């Protein structure tokens, strides 16, 4: 699944605004850590800053954090953040997860997709952007989310851009 959003250079969204949004994502990840022991505390700020940088540049499409079955590459529990601009922006309080899920035997995983604007960059430009990010990602296949429940309607935004969040729990 790919998508994109755009905003004009005259918009007032700045890296400060992007860090505000990234901080809200980080708050969700800290709650995830408190509930399930992952992600590692030292990686949470890196994930939040990655969101901020890519959101500020317009290069974030989606980023997922959650727990998956490594043998089937299927999510058991996933938080998905999708970059949004204008329109249906919300700025919710972090948290509001569904009831705790038994994640015994599932491993923490994160998967990111870049916006179509990122795809328009040359490979050297893409590599340059990736070098500035605090997370080093490898190419992979997105975990599936086939049979479960998705809860939407939560998001974080400031000055015209942000992320919408959905929570997926497998049956």
N, C-alpha and C positions, 0 to 999 in steps of 0.2 A: 504494500500500500504506500503510495507516495502522494505528496500534495505540496502545496506551496502557499505562501502568502507574500504580500509585498506591501511596502509603505514608502512614501516619498521621503526624499532627503529633508524636507521641511518639517516632518513630524518631530515632535519633541521627545521621543523615546530615546533614552541614553543608556550607556553602560550602567549607570547608577540604577535606573529603572529595571534593567535586565538583571542586575544583582539582587534587587528586591524580589523579583519573581524567582530567581534561582534560590534565594534564601528560603522562600516558601516551599519549594521542592525539597530543599535540604531539611526543613522541619518535618516534612512527611517521612523522609528517609530516616531521621532520628527516631521518629515514632516507630517506624518499621523495625529499626534496630532494637528499640526497647521491647517490642512485642515478640520478635523472632530471633534476635541476636545477630542479624545481618541487615544491611551491609556493615562492613567494618567501620568503626567510628572515624578512623583516619582517611577513609575514602569519601565520606559524605560531603565534606567541603569541596573536594575535587569534582564530584558529580555536580554539585550546585554551581560551581564556577564554569564547568563545561556548558551547562544549560545557559548561563548568563552570556558567555562569549558567543555561542552560536545563535542565541536569540537576538542579541544586539546586532550581529552581522546579517541576520536574515537567513541563516544557513541551517536552522533546526527545522525538521519536519516533526518527527516523533522520537521520544525516548521512553523506553520501558525499563522498569525495575521490578524484580519479583523473584519468585521461586519456581523452578521448573524441574521436571523429570528429565534427567540427562539421557536416559535410554530412549525416550520417545521424542525428545525436544518439544515437550508440551508444557505450557504454563499450568501451574496449580493456583498461583496467586500472582496478579500483575497490577502494577500501577502504570498507566500509560499517560504521558503528557504530550499533547499536540500543540504546536505553535499556532497561535491565532492572532489576528490583528483586526481591529474594528469590530463592528457587528455585535456578536453575542459574547462579550467579555464579562467575566465575573471575577471578583476578588474575594474568595472565600477564606475562612480560617483553615489552617492546615489540620489534617486529621480526618475525622469522620469516616473511618474505615468500617467495613462490615464486621460482624462478630469474628473473633479470632478463629483462625483456620489451623488445622493440624498439618504442619509442614514437615513432619519428621521424614527424613530420607530425601528431601528435596533440596537442591542447591540454589544459592542466590545467583542471579544472572541479570545482566543489563544488555539491552539491544537498542541501538540508535539508528535512525534513518535521517539523512540530510535532505534539505529542501531541493527543489528543482533549480533554484538559483545557484546552489553549490555545484550542481551537476553541469552548469554552464561555464564554470571556471576551468582553466587548463589544469592538467594533472600536476604541474608544478605549483600552481596557485593553491590547489586543494592540499597538496603536501605541506605547503607553507602554513596554511590555516591549521592543519592537524598538528603540526609541531608546536603551535602556541597553546594547545589544549592540555589541561592537567591530567587527562585520561588518555592512555594509549589504547586504542581499540583495534581489533583484528576483524577481518571480513568473516562473515558467517551467515547462517540461515536463521531467519527469525523463528522463534518458537511458535508453535500453533496454539490457538485458543479456540477449541472446537465446541465442546459441550460445557456450558457454564452460564453464569449470570454476570452481566456487565451493568455497573451502576455509573451513570453519567451525571452531569450537572454541577460539577465542582471545578474550580479553576482559580488561577492567580494572574492578576494583570495590573498594569500601571501605565498611564500615559499612552493608551491606545494599542498596546500589544501585551501578549502574555501567553499562557498555556491553559488549555482545558485539560481536565483530568478525568479519566475513567478508571474504575477498579473492576478487574475481572477475577472471579473465583470459579474454578472448575468444579463440576458436580462430582 
